[in-house]
Amino acid sequence: MKEIFADIEKWKKDNKKIALARVVKVEGSGPRDPGASMAVNENGEIAGSVSGGCVEGAVVSEALEILQTGERKIVTFGYSDDEAYAVGLTCGGIIHLYIEPLDW
């Protein structure tokens, strides 16, 4: 989380909408541990990582949707999930992310 604070502060000063994605659970082998975080602004810029690159594109899409709707949600990616496999989660585990808009 600490590594993304500077970007969040900059985006906040620029009045950008921001969504925060956090790993909340890993089952089996996962690319990042719970607590790993990624921020996404309304322009699709990112700070941090929740998977070391293997599902970040899909997370950006989810985050942008959340910025449109204002809803919070948990998303899951796993090896047996066709979408997750398509975006590259091949480590054999399952990761659960909580994504929410940041409200100031």
Contact map, one row per residue, 1 for C-alpha under 8 A:
11111000000000000000000000000000001111000000000100000000000000000000000000000000000000000000000000000000
11111000000000000000000000000000000000000000000000000000000000000000000000000000000000000000000000000000
11111100000000000000000000000000000000000000000100000000000000000000000000000000000000000000000000000000
11111111000000000000000000000000000011100000001100000000000000000000000000000000000000000000000000000000
11111111100000000000000000000000000000000000000000000000000000000000000000000000000000000000000000000000
00111111110000000000000000000000000000000000000000000000000000000000000000000000000000000000000000000000
00011111111000000000000000000000000000000000001000000000000000000000000000000000000000000000000000000000
00011111111100000100000000000000000000100000000000000000000000000000000000000000000000000000000000000000
00001111111110000000000000000000000000000000000000000000000000000000000000000000000000000000000000000000
00000111111111000000000000000000000000000000000000000000000000000000000000000000000000000000000000000000
00000011111111111100000000000000000000001000000000000000000000000000000000000000000000000000000000000000
00000001111111111100000000000000000000000000000000000000000000000000000000000000000000000000000000000000
00000000111111110000000000000000000000000000000000000000000000000000000000000000000000000000000000000000
00000000011111110000000000000000000000000000000000000000000000000000000000000000000000000000000000000000
00000000001111111000000000000000000000000000000000000000000000000000000000000000000000000000000000000000
00000000001111111100000000000000000000001100000000000000000000000000000000000000000000000000000000000000
00000000001100111110000000000000000000001100000000000000000000000010000000000000000000000000000000001100
00000001001100011111000000000000000000111100000000000000000000000010000000000000000000000000000000001100
00000000000000001111100000000000000000111000000000000000000000110110000000000000000000000000000000111100
00000000000000000111110000000000000011110000000000000000000000100000000000000000000000000000000000111100
00000000000000000011111000000000000011100000000001000000001000100000000000000000000000000000000011110000
00000000000000000001111100000000011111000000000001000000000000000000000000000000000000000000000011100000
00000000000000000000111111000001111110000000000001000000000000000000000000000000000000000000001111000000
00000000000000000000011111000000011000000000000000000000000000000000000000000000000000000000001111000000
00000000000000000000001111100000110000000000000000000000000000000000000000000000000000000000001110000000
00000000000000000000001111111100110000000000000000000000000000000000000000000000000000000000111100000000
00000000000000000000000011111100000000000000000000000000000000000000000000000000000000000000111000000000
00000000000000000000000001111100000000000000000000000000000000000000000000000000000000000001110000000000
00000000000000000000000001111110000000000000000000000000000000000000000000000000000000000011110000000000
00000000000000000000000001111111100000000000000000100000000000000000000000000000000000000011111000000000
00000000000000000000000000001111100000000000000001110000000000000000000000000000000000000010000000000000
00000000000000000000001000000111110100000000000001110000000000000000000000000000000000000000000000000000
00000000000000000000001011000111111100000000000000000000000000000000000000000000000000000000000000000000
00000000000000000000011111000001111100000000000000000000000000000000000000000000000000000000000000000000
10000000000000000000011100000000111110000000000000000000000000000000000000000000000000000000000000000000
10000000000000000000011000000001111111000000000111000000000000000000000000000000000000000000000000000000
10010000000000000001111000000000001111100000000111000000000000000000000000000000000000000000000000000000
10010000000000000001110000000000000111110000011111000000000000000000000000000000000000000000000000000000
00010001000000000111100000000000000011111000011100000000000000000000000000000000000000000000000000000000
00000000000000000111000000000000000001111111111000000000000100110000000000000000000000000000000000000000
00000000001000011110000000000000000000111111110000000000000000010000000000000000000000000000000000000000
00000000000000011100000000000000000000011111100000000000000000010010000000000000000000000000000000000000
00000000000000000000000000000000000000011111100000000000000000000000000000000000000000000000000000000000
00000000000000000000000000000000000000011111110000000000000100010000000000000000000000000000000000000000
00000000000000000000000000000000000000011111111000000000000000000000000000000000000000000000000000000000
00000000000000000000000000000000000001111001111100000000000100000000000000000000000000000000000000000000
00010010000000000000000000000000000001110000111110000000000000000000000000000000000000000000000000000000
10110000000000000000000000000000000111100000011111000000000000000000000000000000000000000000000000000000
00000000000000000000000000000000000111000000001111111001000000000000000000000000000000000000000000000000
00000000000000000000111000000011000111000000000111111011000000000000000000000000000000000000000000000000
00000000000000000000000000000111000000000000000011111111000000000000000000000000000000000000000000000000
00000000000000000000000000000011000000000000000011111111000000000000000000000000000000000000000000000000
00000000000000000000000000000000000000000000000011111111100000000000000000000000000000000000000000000000
00000000000000000000000000000000000000000000000000111111100000000000000000000000000000111000000000000000
00000000000000000000000000000000000000000000000001111111111000000000000000001000000100111000000000000000
00000000000000000000000000000000000000000000000011111111111100000000000000000000000000000000000000000000
00000000000000000000000000000000000000000000000000001111111110000000000000000000000000100000000000000000
00000000000000000000000000000000000000000000000000000011111111000000000000000000000000100000000000000000
00000000000000000000100000000000000000000000000000000011111111100000000000000000000000000000000000000000
00000000000000000000000000000000000000010001010000000001111111110000000000000000000000000000000000000000
00000000000000000000000000000000000000000000000000000000111111111000000000000000000000000000000000000000
00000000000000000000000000000000000000000000000000000000011111111100000000000000000000000000000000100000
00000000000000000011100000000000000000010000000000000000001111111110000000000000000000000000000000111000
00000000000000000010000000000000000000011101000000000000000111111111000000000000000000000000000000000000
00000000000000000000000000000000000000000000000000000000000011111111100000000000000000000000000000000000
00000000000000000010000000000000000000000000000000000000000001111111111100000000000000000000000000111000
00000000000000001110000000000000000000000100000000000000000000111111111000000000000000000000000000001000
00000000000000000000000000000000000000000000000000000000000000011111110000000000000000000000000000000000
00000000000000000000000000000000000000000000000000000000000000001111111000000000000000000000000000000000
00000000000000000000000000000000000000000000000000000000000000000111111100000000000000000000000000011000
00000000000000000000000000000000000000000000000000000000000000000110111110000000000000000000000000011000
00000000000000000000000000000000000000000000000000000000000000000100011111000000000000000000000001111000
00000000000000000000000000000000000000000000000000000000000000000000001111100000000000000000000001110000
00000000000000000000000000000000000000000000000000000000000000000000000111110000000000000000000111100000
00000000000000000000000000000000000000000000000000000000000000000000000011111000000000000000000111100000
00000000000000000000000000000000000000000000000000000000000000000000000001111100000000000000011110000000
00000000000000000000000000000000000000000000000000000010000000000000000000111110101100001000011100000000
00000000000000000000000000000000000000000000000000000000000000000000000000011111100110001101111000000000
00000000000000000000000000000000000000000000000000000000000000000000000000001111110110001111110000000000
00000000000000000000000000000000000000000000000000000000000000000000000000000111110110000000000000000000
00000000000000000000000000000000000000000000000000000000000000000000000000001111111110000000000000000000
00000000000000000000000000000000000000000000000000000000000000000000000000000011111111000000000000000000
00000000000000000000000000000000000000000000000000000000000000000000000000001000111111100000000000000000
00000000000000000000000000000000000000000000000000000010000000000000000000001111111111111000000000000000
00000000000000000000000000000000000000000000000000000000000000000000000000000111111111111100000000000000
00000000000000000000000000000000000000000000000000000000000000000000000000000000011111111000000000000000
00000000000000000000000000000000000000000000000000000110110000000000000000000000001111111000000000000000
00000000000000000000000000000000000000000000000000000110000000000000000000000000000111111100000000000000
00000000000000000000000000000000000000000000000000000110000000000000000000001110000111111111000000000000
00000000000000000000000000000000000000000000000000000000000000000000000000000110000010011111100000000000
00000000000000000000000000001110000000000000000000000000000000000000000000000010000000001111100000000000
00000000000000000000000000011100000000000000000000000000000000000000000000000110000000001111110000000000
00000000000000000000000001111100000000000000000000000000000000000000000000000110000000000111111000000000
00000000000000000000000001111100000000000000000000000000000000000000000000011110000000000001111100000000
00000000000000000000001111100100000000000000000000000000000000000000000000011100000000000000111110000000
00000000000000000000001111000000000000000000000000000000000000000000000001111000000000000000011111000000
00000000000000000000111110000000000000000000000000000000000000000000000001110000000000000000001111100000
00000000000000000000111100000000000000000000000000000000000000000000000111100000000000000000000111110000
00000000000000000011110000000000000000000000000000000000000001100100000111100000000000000000000011111000
00000000000000000011100000000000000000000000000000000000000000100100011110000000000000000000000001111100
00000000000000001111000000000000000000000000000000000000000000100110011100000000000000000000000000111110
00000000000000001111000000000000000000000000000000000000000000000000000000000000000000000000000000011111
00000000000000000000000000000000000000000000000000000000000000000000000000000000000000000000000000001111
00000000000000000000000000000000000000000000000000000000000000000000000000000000000000000000000000000111
